[in-house]
């Protein structure tokens, strides 16, 4: 029954959320629901809180007030040790997606897998091969970011 509940529940629910960064209020009164299958484009002026909102969604910035749930994970009770489990379920691409220029595509992906809790080398290799195939870059794992087009770099970042 939980599978059905997970597949029909919203991906993101924010209710009256406020965010502070250091001592400055960044956002207040944010209410948002994103359902499965929807895409969200977040645009706004510089300093309007876009990056802070995304940081809160992936567990990098705590909610000051209100409530939030992402992929059935309560943001208020999210433990630092479990952040990697939440991040495995998310796909957030910033304008500056920042691949590591001194590492190959495969090594960039391996770095991301390790950061999200993957440990077994053979499983990481299989996952990297699968991901590169999925994004249409099956033979580019050995290349470095500067050898890829902007679109190819973005697909790696995703």
N, C-alpha and C positions, 0 to 999 in steps of 0.2 A: 504494500500500500504506500510505503514511503516513496517508491519510485514514481508513482503516479502523482503524488503530492509535489515532489521535486520538479517534475516535468511541467506542471501547471502553475506552480507558484512563481511570482515575479522574480526576476533576477536581482533587481535593486528596489528597495523601499527605503526612502528617507522621510522622516516625519519631524518637522519643526527643528531641523538640524542647525546648529551654530558651530562655527569653527573659529578658533583663535590660533594665530601663529605668533609665538613668543607672547607679547602682551597686547597684540593688536587683533581686533575682531576682523576676520576675513569675510565670513559669511554669516547670515542669520536668517531664520525662518525658511529654510530650504525644505521643500516638499517635492518629492520626485518618485515616480514609479516607472521602471523599465521592465517590460514583459519579454518573455522569451521570443526570439525571432525579430525583435526590434533592434534598430541601430540608433545610436545616440551620437549626434555631432554637437560638441560643446564649443561654442564660440563666444567671444566677448573681448572687451578692451583689456589692455595690459593692466595687470594688478586687480582684476575683477574677481579673482578667486577660482578660476578654472583649474589650475594645477593643484591648488589646495583641495578642491573637491575630489579630484581624481586620487590624490594621495590618501584622502580619507577612505575612498572606496576600496583601495587595495591595502589598507591597514597600515599606512605609513604615517598617518596623522590622526590623532584621537579626536572624536567628537567632543566638543565642549558641552553641548546639551542636545536634547532631542534623542531620537532613536534611529538606528539604521541597520539594515540587513542586506547583505550581498551574497548571492548564491547560497541562501539558507544559513548564512553565518552572521551571528549577531555582532555588529561592530563594537558595541559597548563592552562585551565580555571577551572579545578576541584576545587570546594570549599571544605574546610575541613569538613563542615557540611554534605556534600554529599558523602564523601569517603565510608561510610558504604553501600551506594546503589551500588557502584562499586564492593565492596568486596563480596556482596551477589552473584555476577555473576561469581566470580573467584574460581578456585580450585588450590591452590599452596601448595605443600607439601615440606617442607625443610627436609634435612637429619635428623636434630634434631627437631622433630615435637613438642616436649615439651608439653605434656599433664600436667595438674595441678595434682600433685601426691596426694594432700590432698582432692581431690574431686572425686566423682564417675564419671563414664562415662556420665551419664545423666547430672550431674552438669557441667562437662566440656563442653558439647554441649550447655547447657543453657547459660553458660558464653559467648560462641561464638555468640549465637543468640542475646543476649542482646547487645553485642559489635557491632553488625551489624544492630541495630535498632529495633529488635523485642521487643514488650512490653507486649502483652497479654499472661498471664500464660497458658491458655487453648490452645492457638494456638502454643505456644512453646512446650508444652507437646505433642501435636499431631504431630508436625514437628519432634521432637526427636524420637518418636515411629516410624514414617515413615522412617527416616534416618537409624535408627538401623536395621530395617527390610531390607532396601535396601542394606546395607553393610553386611548382613548375621549375625547380632549380636542382634537378637530381644529380647533375655532374658539376656542381659549383662549390662543393664543400671545401675544396682545397684552396679556393681563391680568397683573396683578401678584400675587405670592403671597397677599397679604392678601385678595384678591378671590376666592380659591378656597377650597373646603372643605378640611378636614384630609386627607380621602381623596384629593382631587384633587392637593393639594400632594405627598402621598406618591407618587402615580403619576408626577408630574413628577420627583421625586427618583430614583425607580427608573430 
